[in-house]
Amino acid sequence: MRTFILRLSLVPLLFTDPALALDEPGQDLPYLGRYPGSVIDGYKTAHYDEITVPLGPLGKNGLTRSETVEGQVTYIRYNVPEDRSPLEFIRNYQQALRHAGFHILWQCANLDCRTNNDAPVNTLLWRGAPTNYQGNVENFLFENGRMLTAEHHATDGVRTLIFINDNTLFGHSQIASVYSVQTRPMQGGVVSSDAGRLTSAGMADALAQRGRFTMHLPFDFNQATLRADAQPTIRALFQLMQQHSSLRVRLDGHTDPVGTANYNQKLSLNRALAVKSALTAQGIEGRRIEVTGYGASRPVASNSTDDGRAKNRRVEVVELAPATTPYSGPQACHRPKP
């Protein structure tokens, strides 16, 4: 599962005045620039949160159509040059987004962004957004303004939604709010508990009973680098192999199906290799460890839910046949003979 970096050819939108950027509270999206002359005066990002993305105008009871999306969220508020109309501003973003493979889900102009004059003026999209309006709400009252929502699906399964609200407030300053959400998995495993943690004794027992056991190791999204919170499990496996010097294992890497089959096979192999590297770095001989990557071809749970996909992202430790190398370790690591 590759980290998603969307590359846009934004010749007119990538201009940023370095002198202004030094005093700004944030930065442009890494995959979408700014309209020339715009200045950031509000910024907030969260690694993982939820946001309501408008897909229709604002009505009496809130947005008539919307979607709540979880992922990495960023909010940017720009002050736009007063000599540029909302139409010109939004048309430039439309061109840039379409060039990058986005498609427009919804757009509106002026009072068509509300169903009627009785509709409320503001609505909450993201609690974290430091908007200009009380309660972190987004303003839908237009004398002259435009909105659009666009979507992109990457080949690795990451979905990106962009919502832009360009609003001229009461004939004065022109404010553009840009919301971005990318549907990447939450970083799990950061709150740990000793309950259920694999120990070297538990690993030995699993090998004796079943000839294998499963490790759900924490890796960063789309990465094959072991995080620090994976070390207790790696240390337990090292202790097992250190105590039983004839034990040979195969490390089978597995992923969920998000992304292409070829990419997931490589990712699963690289994650298994990362475990092997961690063990050999501590002194375990490399010849005692084989590695295989199966990608998403051998699921153990349904891939229709987040929990099921999490169970399928794993590294299995399989005891190799004793006949390959005579095994002299304690009985605890021998499977019972049939």
N, C-alpha and C positions, 0 to 999 in steps of 0.2 A: 504494500500500500504506500504509494509514493506521496511525499509531501507535495502539496499542490501549490505551485507558483504560476500564476496566470500572467503571461507576457503579452502586453498590449502595445501596439504600434501607435503611440499617442504623440505625434510630432507637435500638434498645437496644444496638448494638455500637459505635457511633462515639464513645462517651464516653471521654475521656482526661483524667486529672487533670494539668493543666499543671505543677504542682509536682513530680509524679513524673517527667514526661516529660523534665524538664531533666537528671535524673541517669541516664537510661537510655542504653544503648550503641547503640541504633538507633531505628527508627520503624516504625509500622504499615505494612502494605502500602497503596499508594495507592488500591486498590480493595476493601479489606477491613479493617474496624476490629477492635477488641478487645472481649472481654467486660468489662463494667464492673468496675473494681477490679483488673484484671490488670496486672501490671508486667513489662516486658521486662527479662530478665537475660541474654540471649544473642542475638546478631544477626550476620549475615554476608550479603553480597550479592555476586554476580559478574555482570558484563555478559554473559558467555557461558561456560557450563560444561555438564557433563552430570550428570544425577541419575537415580537409580533410584526410580521411583514405584511403591509397593505397589498391587497389584490383587487380592491374596489373602493369606491368613495366612502366617505364618512356619513353615517346615517344617525337617526335619533338614538339608537341603542348601541352605537359604536360603529366599527367598520362593517360594511355590508359583506365584504369578503376579505379574508386574511388567512395567514398560516403562521402558527407558532413553531419556530425552528430553534433547535439547540446546536451550539457549536461555538467557534471563536468569533466574538462580536467586536466590532469597532464602530465608533461614532465619531464623525468629524463635522464640525460646523465652520463654514467658510463665509467671510464677508466678500461679496462679489463686487467688482467694479460697477459703479452706478450707471456708466454709459453702455452697459451690455444688458440686453433684455433677457428675461427668463426664457423666451423662445430660443434665442441664439445660444444661451447657456445649455439648455437641455438638448438641443439638436446636436451639439458637439459631443455630448456624452452619449447620445444614441448612436452616433457614427462610430465612436471609439468602442463601445460595448459590442455592437454588432460585428465589428471587425475582429474582435477577440473571441467570437463564437458564442456570445450571449444572445438570448432572444428575449424580447420585451414581453412581459406577462401582463402588464397593465400600465396605462398612462392617462393623465387627465390634465385639463387646463382650467384655470380660473375657478369660478363657482361650481363647475361640473365636478370638482373634487369633493363636493358635498351633495347629498341627495336633494336637499331643499334648504331654504333659509332658516328652517326651524332646527336643523341639525346642530349638534354641539360644535364648538370651534376647535377644541383640542382633543387629542386622544393619546393615551400612554402606549408607546411602542416598546421601549426598553427602560427599565428602572434605573439602569446605570448611566443613561445618556444625560450629560449636563447641558440641556437645552436652555434657551433664553426664557423659557416659560415656566411658571410655577408648577412644581410637581413632576418635572421631567417629562412633560407631555409635548407632543408635536402639533404645531399650529396648522390648521386646515382652513383658515380664513384668508381668502385671496381677494385683493383688488387686481393683482396681476401676478400670476405664478403658474408653475408647472410641477407635476410629479411623474415619476415613473418607477416601476419595479422590473428588474431584469434578472435572469437566471442563467447559470452555466453549469453543465455537467462535465466533469473531467473523466478521462478514461480510467483513473484509479478509484472512481467512486465518490470523490469529494464533490459536493454540490455547493455552489456559491450563489447567494442572492444579494442583490444591491437594491436599496431603495434611496431615491434622491428626491428631495423636496426643495424647490427653488421658489422663494416666496418674497415678494416685495411688500414690506409691511407699511400700510397706510401711506403709500407714496414716498417713503423714505428709504432706508437702507435695504439692500437686497441680501437676504440670508439664504444660504444653501446648506441643508443638512444631508449628509451622506451616511447611510447605515450599511454595514457589510456583515454578513454572517457566512461562515464556512463550516459545513457539517463534518467536522472531524471528531473522532472519539474523545471523550473525557479522559484525562490522565487518571487512571485508577490505581489502586494499590498504594496510595500515599498514606492512608491510615491503616496501620498494620496491627495484628493481634497475634500473640503466640499460639492461640487456639488454632489447631489445624495445620500449623506450620510443619513442613517436612523436616524430620531429623534424620541423622544417619542411621539410627536404629529402625526408624519407620521405613526408610528406604530399603534396608536389608530385609526387613520382614516382607515388604511388597515383592522383592525379587524372589524370595523363598516361596511365596505363595503363588505369584502370578508370572514371575519372570520379567516384570516391567512395572513402571510407575510413571505418573504424569507430573510435570512441573509447569505451572502457569506463571512464567517469569515476566516481570514488568519490563517492557521495552517502550521507549518513546514511540509515538505514532510514526509508522513507516520507517523505523530505524532498526538496525541489528546490533545496537550498542546496549549492553546490559546496564541498567540503572543501579544506583547504589542500594536501593531496597531489594535488589535481587541477590545481594551478597550472602545473606544467611542461608538461602537454599543452595547456592553454589558451594558455600563452605561445608555444608552438610554432605554434599555429594563428594567433595574432595576428601573429607574425613573417611567416608565409606571406602573410597578407592585406595586411600593411604593405608587403612587398616587391613584391607584384603587385597594384597599385592597381585594376586592372580586374576582378579576380576577384570573382565573385558566387557565393554558396553558399546551399544550403538545409540547415538542421539538422533532421534527422528523429529525434524521440525515440521510444524503444521501451521496453517493460517486459516483465516476465514476467506470467503470467496470475493471480497471487495477488491476489485482490480482484475487484471488479466491473469490467465492461468500461468503463463510463462513468468510474469513478474512475481507472482506469489510463490512459485516453485523456487525461484532464486532467493526471495526473502526468507522463506522457511529454511533453506539450506544455510544462508548466512547467519541466521539466528542460532542454528545448531552449531555452526562453526564458532560463534561467539562464546558459547558454553565450553566448547573444547578448548579454545584459546585461554579462557579463564582458568581451566584446570591445569593445562600444561604450564601456564605461567607460575603455578604454585608447585610444580615439580612432578606432576603425573605424566608418565611417558605417553607420547602421542600415539604410539602403536597400539595402545590399549583402548583407544577410542575411535570408532568409526562414526561418520555423519551421513545423514540422508535428509533430503528435503522433499516433502510430499505436497507442498502447497495446500490447496483446499480440497484435495481429492479424497481425504479420509476423515470426514466430519464425525464427531461423536455426539453432536446435538444439532437441533434445527438451526438453520441460518436465518430464520424469519424474525428472530428477536435479538436484541443487543446481548442478552444473557447467553443465548445459544452461541452467538458468534464469539463471545469472550471465551467460552469453554473450548471452542475449536482452535483458538490461538494458543498453542502449547508446544512444549518440547517433551517428548516421551523418552525415557531411559529404558533401553531393552538390554537384558543380559544376553551376551553372545554364548553360543554353544560351548560348553566346557571342553569339547573335543578339539576345538581350535587351539586353545592353550590350556594345558593341565591346570586345574583350579585347586588351590590348596587352602583356601580361606575357610573360616568357620562355617559350620552347618547352617547358620542363620541366612547365608546368602546362596544356599543351594535350593533349587526347586525340588520338591519331592519327586521321586521316580514314580512313573505310572505303575 
